[in-house]
Each structure stands twice: as C-alpha cells, then as structure tokens.
C-alpha cells in the first residue's frame, strides 16, 4: 500500500508542478514578488560556490564596513546549493531545486499520515496535494527563502512523531528531533508546533497521561527536548556572534510587536494584510477542508484524546502570539504567514481522522477531488500571475549574467560596483556576480563626497546602470570610461 501511495503521490506531484509552471520557475534566478529577500539567500549560496567554508557565509553587499560576511539563519541549505553549483552542468540556482525536493518530501510526509487513517493510497495522495496547493507554499517552495523548507521540515516532524508513537521507538523520536532542529534553525517561527508539543507532553506528564506508553512515559522526551533547545541556542548564538564580529546589521532578528504602533498604523496594516497576505495564505481547497476539520474538532472536543485536545489549542495560542509579536511584517511580507499554516494543516488532518470511512466512500472521494481541483486552480492562478510580475522594482531574469557572459566582458575579478538603482542590498550585485554597494546603502541620490570617500577607502571602481539616462555629471566625473553594455546593463569605470 505504501508503494502504491508513493507512486500515485509522485504522479500527482508532477501534475501539480506542471500546473504551477515549475518547469519555468526552476530555471529562474530570484524573480517576482519579494525578489529582494530571495536574492539575499541566493547571494549566500553563490558565495559558498566561490568559497565552500561553512563557517564563513557571505552576501554580495559590502555595507559601510566593506565586509560582506553576514547570515540570518542556519545556512545549511545555502551551503548545499553552493556545493552543487560547483559541479559541472549543475543548474545556476540549485536552491530552487532543493526547495522543490523538500516540498515533495513534506507533502509525502503529510500523505503518509493521512494514509494511516484513510487507508486509500489515492485519497491520501490527493489530501497531501491539497496541502501543497496553498499559494504561499507553492510560490516559496522552490525559491531562495528558508520559510517553505522549514515548514516542510515541520510536516516531516509530524510524520516521524506519529511513527514513533505507533512503534514506541526512540529512534523515530530522534529523527523527529532532528527535523525540529532543522525547521527552527531555518526559521525561528517554525517553533510553534514543537513548543506546543513540549507543553502538552509536560501537561500529560503531570496528569499521568502517558502511563500506557513506554516511550512517552520515560526519559526519552526529556532528552529530545534538551537536545532541541541546546541545538537551537547554539545556532542562534553562533549567528549572533558571527554578525557582531563582522558588524553585520542587515539580518535583523528583533520582533515588530503590535503595541509599538498607533491605531492608524494598526488598521492600515490589517487592510494591507487582507489584500497582500490573506489571499495567498490558504488555497480554496485547504481552506474548505480545514474549516470542516475545525467544525468537527469543536463539536468533538470533550471526547478527544489528550494530544488532539490540547496540541491544536496551544498551536492557536502560539499563532496568535507570533502574529502579535511580528505584527509589522504582515504589511507586505506574505512569507511570514507560512508558519501559521500549521493550524489549518492540523484541522485538515483532523478532518481525515474524524471521518476516514466517509472520505473512502463515493461522496468523500468526490469531495476530496473537488478540494484538490480547487486548490490546483487557486495555486495556478497565483503562480501564473506572479510569473508575469514585472515593474521598475523587479530585475528581469535576463539581467542575471551567467559565468561565461561575465568572463566575456573582461571586467576585473575584484571590481567593486555601485548600483544606485537597486533599493535592495543584493539583487543587482548578485546579477553582476560581484561585490559592492546599492541604493540600499546610500539612497537613490549618491553625493560626490560619498563616491570619493568610497573610492579612496573601499576601492569602489565601477558603476552599473539599467537606465543610461541616469549617467549624470556626478557619475561622469568619477566613472568617465564606458566599459561595456550587455543584457540591458550599462557599465562605467575609472580611468
């Protein structure tokens, strides 16, 4: 049955990938919505391809200290992507492929959990694809951000814990602990479910709920929690010390709580979130399934098992706390909502658990395929729209130079670029495969005194423009020599 499920799930996942145009997305550099943040991750991966020393993650922006060393989360995926890039014939942006494979693994893990109750391979595979059809997961899965991979690790954590419970095996608890470490290291907000599970375990321990379960009644859960907490603290300490050592202030980890803002700002943020975040948070398919599960959950709450009674409740509390603590980020950052998917996913899983016979019947199968179809349609509309996203704030894929084009320009390898049209730290610099500064560092108008200072102190040597009409008298005075022009770029250098 498991083999049949895996084959059916793989077939549906391929169809899902084609519906979402992953054949195009997997070939693209950082693109479309939140290209800025995507370029940050891709920049770290590109630097690892140049220097695979895991302890020295770097980006392309040199900032004011002329030091590109910086990191925002555990850089394991970036390091892996960088090493893949070193293989001849490897894709230019392996992070997308890694994210795509993790998306496959996370969906498989959810489908396996559904299979334990529904007992129908096709139904389990379809239920997994309903989860994957969430637009925010579809879009950020094969991208350069850590949020979707972290959520996929949470799905894997859930499956490993279920297996550990079935077999009362500490080995599976150990694998679940590693999945939790990976998830939280990639994105701290992924701790919502692990924290809820720890709280519920301690609650159950006090109420003697685990006396019939040797694994949960022993000391293995305590050991797992100590390992998890210690590992996360070590990762966060290393990140803090690394950024402090290199004066890197870009990857901020502070909260943006709701109580720091006035009522007008709060209302405006809610309006913006309703337009720019909410439509992509869940698909129509998962939303309907989660609502059905929530209705069944509330009705059956008094009769639920201890874990099912309290884990979703604590996840709800954690989701509310997270939303209040990072309130500011929901104005335009839809990927901050990814970790909040844990509650809809739990409710969808509960719907499958509550009515396994119904889902296996004719009406249930029809409902499941309707939910799957609606989810695919929703995801396709969003992904197609984002594939067409263009504008002055987005750098087109054609502007990202490959290694051969870059070498053919004859530019010095140690060139240091000024990219005054780029409001992000890394996008234009990553496209040029070089280091330097952008409008993020100086603003859109860079005064002559600043250019002179950076030429003297930080070896600023070249200017890169997308719009040649911006080559005014100030830039002409410092970069009088036109070096080259390629793929929409205009390059200027010193004498």
C-alpha positions as CSV (number, residue, x, y, z in Angstrom):
1,X,0.0,0.0,0.0
2,X,2.8,2.4,0.8
3,X,4.5,1.8,-2.6
4,X,1.2,2.4,-4.4
5,X,0.7,5.6,-2.4
6,X,4.2,6.8,-3.3
7,X,3.7,6.2,-7.0
8,X,0.3,7.9,-7.0
9,X,1.6,10.8,-5.0
10,X,4.6,11.3,-7.3
11,X,2.3,11.3,-10.3
12,X,0.0,14.0,-8.7
13,X,3.1,16.0,-7.6
14,X,4.4,16.0,-11.2
15,X,0.9,17.3,-12.4
16,X,1.0,19.9,-9.6
17,X,4.4,21.0,-10.7
18,X,3.3,21.4,-14.3
19,X,0.2,23.3,-13.2
20,X,2.4,25.7,-11.3
21,X,4.8,26.1,-14.2
22,X,7.7,24.8,-12.2
23,X,9.4,23.8,-15.5
24,X,9.8,27.6,-15.8
25,X,10.3,28.6,-12.2
26,X,13.2,26.1,-11.6
27,X,15.2,27.8,-14.4
28,X,14.8,31.3,-13.0
29,X,17.1,33.4,-10.8
30,X,15.4,35.3,-7.9
31,X,12.3,36.8,-9.5
32,X,8.9,38.3,-9.0
33,X,7.4,39.0,-5.5
34,X,10.0,39.6,-2.8
35,X,12.9,39.3,-5.2
36,X,14.8,41.3,-2.6
37,X,14.7,38.6,0.1
38,X,15.2,35.8,-2.5
39,X,18.4,37.5,-3.7
40,X,19.8,37.5,-0.2
41,X,19.6,33.7,0.1
42,X,20.8,33.2,-3.5
43,X,23.8,35.6,-2.7
44,X,24.9,33.4,0.2
45,X,24.6,30.3,-2.0
46,X,26.7,32.0,-4.7
47,X,29.4,32.9,-2.2
48,X,29.5,29.4,-0.9
49,X,30.1,28.3,-4.5
50,X,33.2,30.5,-4.5
51,X,34.3,29.5,-1.0
52,X,32.7,26.4,0.5
53,X,33.9,27.1,4.0
54,X,30.6,26.6,6.0
55,X,31.7,28.9,8.8
56,X,32.1,31.9,6.5
57,X,28.7,32.8,4.9
58,X,28.8,36.0,2.9
59,X,26.5,38.1,0.8
60,X,27.4,40.5,-2.1
61,X,26.8,43.8,-0.3
62,X,29.8,45.2,1.4
63,X,27.9,47.7,3.6
64,X,29.7,50.5,5.3
65,X,32.4,48.4,6.8
66,X,33.4,46.9,3.5
67,X,32.6,43.4,4.9
68,X,30.2,41.1,3.2
69,X,30.1,38.4,6.0
70,X,26.5,38.1,7.3
71,X,23.9,35.4,8.0
72,X,20.3,35.4,9.1
73,X,19.5,31.7,9.7
74,X,21.3,28.4,9.7
75,X,23.0,28.4,6.3
76,X,22.9,24.7,5.6
77,X,20.7,24.8,2.5
78,X,22.8,27.7,1.1
79,X,26.0,25.7,1.6
80,X,24.5,22.7,-0.1
81,X,23.3,24.8,-3.0
82,X,26.8,26.4,-3.3
83,X,28.5,23.0,-3.4
84,X,26.0,21.7,-6.0
85,X,26.9,24.8,-8.1
86,X,30.5,23.7,-8.2
87,X,29.5,20.5,-10.1
88,X,29.9,20.8,-13.9
89,X,26.5,21.1,-15.6
90,X,24.7,21.9,-12.3
91,X,21.7,24.4,-12.5
92,X,22.5,28.0,-12.0
93,X,20.3,28.3,-9.0
94,X,20.2,24.9,-7.1
95,X,18.2,26.5,-4.2
96,X,15.1,26.3,-6.2
97,X,15.6,22.6,-6.9
98,X,16.4,21.9,-3.3
99,X,13.2,23.7,-2.2
100,X,11.2,21.7,-4.8
101,X,12.5,18.4,-3.5
102,X,11.8,19.4,0.1
103,X,8.3,20.4,-1.0
104,X,7.9,16.9,-2.4
105,X,9.2,15.3,0.8
106,X,6.9,17.5,3.1
107,X,3.8,16.6,1.0
108,X,4.8,12.9,1.1
109,X,5.1,13.0,4.9
110,X,1.6,14.5,5.2
111,X,0.2,12.0,2.8
112,X,1.7,9.1,4.8
113,X,-0.1,10.4,7.9
114,X,-3.4,10.6,6.0
115,X,-2.8,7.0,4.8
116,X,-2.8,5.7,8.3
117,X,-6.4,6.7,8.7
118,X,-8.0,6.8,5.2
119,X,-6.2,3.6,4.1
120,X,-6.7,4.5,0.5
121,X,-3.5,5.4,-1.4
122,X,-5.1,7.7,-3.9
123,X,-7.1,9.5,-1.3
124,X,-4.0,10.0,0.9
125,X,-2.1,11.3,-2.1
126,X,-4.9,13.8,-3.0
127,X,-5.1,15.0,0.6
128,X,-1.4,15.8,0.5
129,X,-1.7,17.8,-2.7
130,X,-4.4,19.8,-1.1
131,X,-1.9,21.0,1.5
132,X,0.7,21.7,-1.2
133,X,-1.8,23.8,-3.2
134,X,-1.5,26.6,-0.7
135,X,-0.3,29.6,-2.8
136,X,2.2,30.8,-0.3
137,X,3.7,27.3,-0.1
138,X,3.6,26.8,-3.9
139,X,5.4,30.0,-4.5
140,X,8.1,30.0,-1.8
141,X,8.7,26.2,-2.0
142,X,11.1,26.4,-5.0
143,X,12.7,29.7,-4.1
144,X,15.6,31.0,-2.1
145,X,13.8,31.7,1.2
146,X,14.0,29.3,4.2
147,X,10.3,29.6,5.2
148,X,8.9,26.9,3.0
149,X,11.7,24.4,3.6
150,X,11.2,25.0,7.3
151,X,7.5,24.3,7.1
152,X,8.2,21.1,5.1
153,X,10.5,20.0,8.0
154,X,7.6,20.6,10.4
155,X,5.5,18.2,8.3
156,X,8.2,15.6,8.4
157,X,8.4,16.1,12.2
158,X,4.7,15.3,12.5
159,X,5.1,12.1,10.5
160,X,8.1,11.0,12.5
161,X,6.3,11.6,15.8
162,X,3.4,9.5,14.5
163,X,5.7,6.7,13.6
164,X,7.4,7.0,17.0
165,X,4.0,6.7,18.7
166,X,3.0,3.7,16.6
167,X,6.1,1.8,17.4
168,X,7.0,3.4,20.7
169,X,10.5,3.7,19.2
170,X,13.0,6.3,20.5
171,X,14.8,6.1,17.1
172,X,11.9,7.8,15.4
173,X,11.7,10.3,18.2
174,X,15.4,11.1,17.5
175,X,14.6,11.7,13.8
176,X,11.7,13.9,14.7
177,X,14.1,15.9,16.9
178,X,16.5,16.4,14.0
179,X,13.5,17.6,11.9
180,X,12.5,20.1,14.6
181,X,16.1,21.4,14.8
182,X,16.2,21.9,11.1
183,X,12.9,23.7,11.0
184,X,13.6,26.1,13.8
185,X,17.2,26.7,12.7
186,X,15.9,27.7,9.3
187,X,13.0,29.8,10.7
188,X,12.5,30.5,14.4
189,X,8.8,30.9,13.9
190,X,8.6,27.2,13.0
191,X,8.8,26.5,16.7
192,X,5.0,26.9,17.1
193,X,4.3,23.2,16.8
194,X,7.4,21.9,18.7
195,X,6.6,24.3,21.6
196,X,3.0,23.2,21.7
197,X,4.1,19.5,21.7
198,X,6.6,20.1,24.6
199,X,3.9,21.9,26.6
200,X,1.4,19.2,26.1
201,X,3.9,16.5,27.0
202,X,4.7,18.2,30.3
203,X,1.0,18.7,30.9
204,X,0.4,15.0,30.3
205,X,3.3,14.0,32.4
206,X,1.8,15.9,35.4
207,X,-1.6,14.3,34.8
208,X,-0.1,10.8,34.3
209,X,-1.5,10.6,30.7
210,X,1.5,8.6,29.4
211,X,1.5,5.6,31.8
212,X,0.4,3.2,29.0
213,X,3.0,4.5,26.5
214,X,6.6,3.4,27.5
215,X,8.2,5.9,25.1
216,X,6.3,9.0,26.3
217,X,6.4,7.9,29.9
218,X,10.2,7.5,30.0
219,X,13.0,10.0,29.8
220,X,13.4,10.0,26.0
221,X,11.1,13.0,25.5
222,X,13.2,15.0,28.1
223,X,16.4,14.1,26.3
224,X,14.9,15.1,23.0
225,X,13.7,18.5,24.3
226,X,17.1,19.2,25.9
227,X,18.9,18.3,22.6
228,X,16.5,20.5,20.7
229,X,16.8,23.5,23.0
230,X,20.6,23.2,23.2
231,X,21.0,22.9,19.4
232,X,18.8,26.0,18.7
233,X,20.5,28.1,21.3
234,X,23.9,27.2,19.9
235,X,22.8,28.0,16.3
236,X,21.3,31.4,17.4
237,X,24.4,32.2,19.5
238,X,26.7,31.4,16.5
239,X,24.5,33.7,14.3
240,X,24.6,36.5,16.8
241,X,28.3,36.3,17.4
242,X,29.1,36.0,13.7
243,X,27.1,39.1,12.7
244,X,28.5,41.0,15.7
245,X,32.1,40.1,14.7
246,X,31.6,41.4,11.2
247,X,29.4,44.4,12.1
248,X,26.5,42.9,10.1
249,X,23.3,44.6,11.0
250,X,21.2,43.7,7.9
251,X,19.8,40.3,9.0
252,X,17.7,41.6,12.0
253,X,16.1,39.1,14.3
254,X,14.1,41.5,16.5
255,X,10.3,41.4,16.8
256,X,7.9,44.1,15.5
257,X,5.1,43.9,18.1
258,X,1.7,45.4,17.6
259,X,1.9,47.5,20.8
260,X,4.7,49.6,19.2
261,X,2.3,51.2,16.7
262,X,-0.6,53.6,16.9
263,X,-4.2,52.7,16.0
264,X,-4.0,54.2,12.5
265,X,-0.9,52.2,11.6
266,X,-2.5,49.0,13.0
267,X,-5.7,49.5,10.9
268,X,-3.6,50.2,7.8
269,X,-1.5,47.1,8.4
270,X,-4.7,45.0,8.7
271,X,-6.0,46.4,5.4
272,X,-2.7,45.7,3.7
273,X,-2.5,42.2,5.1
274,X,-6.1,41.5,3.9
275,X,-5.1,42.4,0.4
276,X,-1.5,41.2,0.1
277,X,-1.3,38.3,2.5
278,X,-4.7,36.7,3.2
279,X,-5.5,35.8,-0.5
280,X,-2.3,33.6,-0.6
281,X,-2.4,32.2,2.9
282,X,-4.5,29.1,2.2
283,X,-5.9,27.7,-1.1
284,X,-9.7,27.3,-1.5
285,X,-9.2,23.5,-1.2
286,X,-7.3,23.5,2.1
287,X,-9.4,26.3,3.5
288,X,-12.6,24.3,3.0
289,X,-11.0,21.2,4.4
290,X,-9.6,23.0,7.4
291,X,-13.0,24.6,8.1
292,X,-14.7,21.2,8.0
293,X,-12.0,19.9,10.4
294,X,-12.4,22.8,12.8
295,X,-16.1,22.3,12.9
296,X,-15.7,18.7,13.7
297,X,-12.9,19.5,16.2
298,X,-15.1,21.9,18.2
299,X,-18.0,19.5,18.3
300,X,-15.9,16.6,19.4
301,X,-13.5,18.5,21.8
302,X,-14.7,16.8,25.0
303,X,-14.2,13.3,23.6
304,X,-10.8,13.9,22.0
305,X,-7.6,12.2,23.1
306,X,-5.3,14.3,25.3
307,X,-2.9,15.2,22.5
308,X,-5.6,16.1,20.0
309,X,-7.4,18.1,22.6
310,X,-4.5,20.4,23.5
311,X,-1.9,20.5,20.7
312,X,-4.1,22.5,18.3
313,X,-5.2,24.7,21.2
314,X,-1.6,25.5,22.0
315,X,-0.8,26.0,18.3
316,X,-3.6,28.5,18.2
317,X,-2.1,30.3,21.2
318,X,1.3,30.3,19.6
319,X,0.0,31.5,16.3
320,X,-1.8,34.5,18.0
321,X,1.4,35.3,20.0
322,X,3.5,35.1,16.9
323,X,1.1,37.4,14.9
324,X,1.2,40.0,17.6
325,X,5.0,39.9,18.1
326,X,5.8,40.2,14.4
327,X,2.7,42.3,13.5
328,X,4.6,44.9,11.4
329,X,5.9,42.2,9.0
330,X,2.4,41.3,7.8
331,X,2.0,44.6,5.9
332,X,3.6,43.1,2.8
333,X,5.6,40.0,3.7
334,X,3.3,37.1,2.9
335,X,6.0,34.6,3.6
336,X,5.8,35.5,7.3
337,X,2.4,33.7,7.3
338,X,3.9,30.3,6.2
339,X,4.5,29.1,9.8
340,X,0.8,29.9,10.6
341,X,-0.2,27.1,8.2
342,X,0.3,24.6,11.0
343,X,-3.2,25.2,12.3
344,X,-5.1,24.7,9.0
345,X,-3.0,21.7,8.3
346,X,-3.8,20.2,11.7
347,X,-7.5,20.8,11.2
348,X,-7.4,19.2,7.7
349,X,-5.6,16.2,9.2
350,X,-8.2,16.0,11.9
351,X,-11.0,16.0,9.2
352,X,-9.3,13.0,7.7
353,X,-9.0,11.3,11.1
354,X,-12.6,12.1,12.2
355,X,-14.3,10.7,9.1
356,X,-12.0,8.1,7.5
357,X,-14.9,5.9,6.3
358,X,-16.6,8.9,4.7
359,X,-13.6,10.0,2.8
360,X,-13.3,6.5,1.4
361,X,-16.9,6.5,0.2
362,X,-18.2,7.8,-3.1
363,X,-19.3,11.2,-1.7
364,X,-16.0,11.6,0.2
365,X,-13.9,10.8,-2.9
366,X,-15.8,13.3,-4.9
367,X,-15.4,16.0,-2.2
368,X,-11.7,15.2,-2.0
369,X,-11.2,15.6,-5.7
370,X,-13.2,18.8,-5.7
371,X,-11.0,20.2,-3.0
372,X,-7.9,19.1,-4.8
373,X,-9.1,20.6,-8.1
374,X,-10.0,23.9,-6.4
375,X,-6.6,24.0,-4.7
376,X,-4.8,23.4,-8.0
377,X,-6.8,26.1,-9.7
378,X,-6.1,28.6,-6.9
379,X,-2.4,27.8,-7.0
380,X,-2.2,28.0,-10.8
381,X,-3.9,31.4,-10.9
382,X,-1.5,32.9,-8.3
383,X,1.7,31.3,-9.7
384,X,0.8,32.4,-13.3
385,X,0.2,35.9,-12.1
386,X,3.5,36.0,-10.3
387,X,5.3,34.7,-13.3
388,X,4.1,37.7,-15.2
389,X,5.0,40.2,-12.4
390,X,7.2,42.9,-13.8
391,X,8.0,46.5,-13.0
392,X,10.7,49.0,-12.2
393,X,11.4,47.4,-8.8
394,X,12.0,43.9,-10.3
395,X,15.1,42.9,-12.1
396,X,14.2,40.7,-15.2
397,X,15.7,37.2,-15.4
398,X,17.7,38.2,-18.5
399,X,19.6,40.7,-16.4
400,X,21.3,38.0,-14.3
401,X,24.6,37.3,-16.0
402,X,25.9,33.8,-16.2
403,X,29.6,32.9,-15.6
404,X,30.5,32.8,-19.3
405,X,28.9,36.2,-20.1
406,X,30.6,37.8,-17.0
407,X,34.0,36.5,-18.0
408,X,33.5,37.6,-21.6
409,X,33.1,41.2,-20.5
410,X,36.8,41.4,-19.5
411,X,36.0,43.1,-16.2
412,X,38.4,42.7,-13.3
413,X,37.5,39.9,-10.8
414,X,38.0,42.3,-7.9
415,X,35.7,45.0,-9.3
416,X,33.6,46.8,-6.7
417,X,30.3,48.0,-8.1
418,X,28.0,51.0,-7.3
419,X,24.4,50.1,-8.3
420,X,22.4,53.2,-7.5
421,X,19.1,52.0,-9.0
422,X,18.8,48.9,-6.7
423,X,16.8,49.5,-3.4
424,X,17.7,46.1,-2.2
425,X,21.1,45.0,-0.7
426,X,22.0,42.2,-3.1
427,X,19.8,41.9,-6.2
428,X,21.8,43.8,-8.8
429,X,25.1,42.7,-7.2
430,X,24.1,39.1,-7.5
431,X,23.1,39.6,-11.1
432,X,26.5,41.1,-11.8
433,X,28.3,38.3,-9.9
434,X,30.2,40.8,-7.9
435,X,30.5,42.9,-4.7
436,X,29.7,46.5,-3.9
437,X,27.0,48.9,-2.8
438,X,23.4,49.7,-3.8
439,X,20.8,52.4,-3.2
440,X,20.0,50.5,0.0
441,X,23.3,51.8,1.4
442,X,23.2,55.4,0.3
443,X,19.7,56.2,-1.0
444,X,18.9,57.0,-4.6
445,X,21.0,60.2,-4.8
446,X,24.6,59.4,-4.0
447,X,26.6,62.7,-3.4
448,X,30.0,63.3,-4.9
449,X,31.7,63.3,-1.4
450,X,30.4,59.8,-0.7
451,X,31.6,58.4,-4.0
452,X,35.0,60.0,-3.5
453,X,35.2,58.6,0.1
454,X,34.3,55.1,-1.0
455,X,36.8,55.2,-3.9
456,X,39.5,56.1,-1.5
457,X,38.7,53.9,1.4
458,X,36.9,50.9,-0.1
459,X,38.2,50.7,-3.7
460,X,34.9,51.5,-5.4
461,X,35.8,51.0,-9.1
462,X,32.7,50.6,-11.3
463,X,29.2,51.9,-11.9
464,X,26.3,49.8,-13.2
465,X,23.1,51.3,-14.5
466,X,20.0,49.9,-16.1
467,X,18.9,53.3,-17.3
468,X,21.7,55.1,-19.2
469,X,19.9,58.5,-18.8
470,X,20.9,58.4,-15.1
471,X,24.5,58.8,-16.2
472,X,24.7,62.4,-15.0
473,X,27.6,64.8,-14.4
474,X,28.4,63.5,-10.9
475,X,28.8,59.9,-12.1
476,X,30.6,61.0,-15.3
477,X,33.2,62.8,-13.1
478,X,34.1,59.6,-11.2
479,X,33.4,56.9,-13.9
480,X,34.3,58.6,-17.2
481,X,35.0,55.4,-19.1
482,X,32.2,53.4,-20.7
483,X,33.3,49.8,-20.2
484,X,30.6,47.6,-21.8
485,X,27.0,47.1,-22.3
486,X,25.2,43.7,-22.1
487,X,21.7,42.4,-21.4
488,X,20.3,45.8,-20.5
489,X,23.3,46.9,-18.4
490,X,25.5,49.9,-18.9
491,X,28.9,49.7,-17.2
492,X,31.3,52.6,-16.5
493,X,34.7,52.6,-14.9
494,X,37.5,54.8,-13.7
495,X,40.4,56.0,-16.0
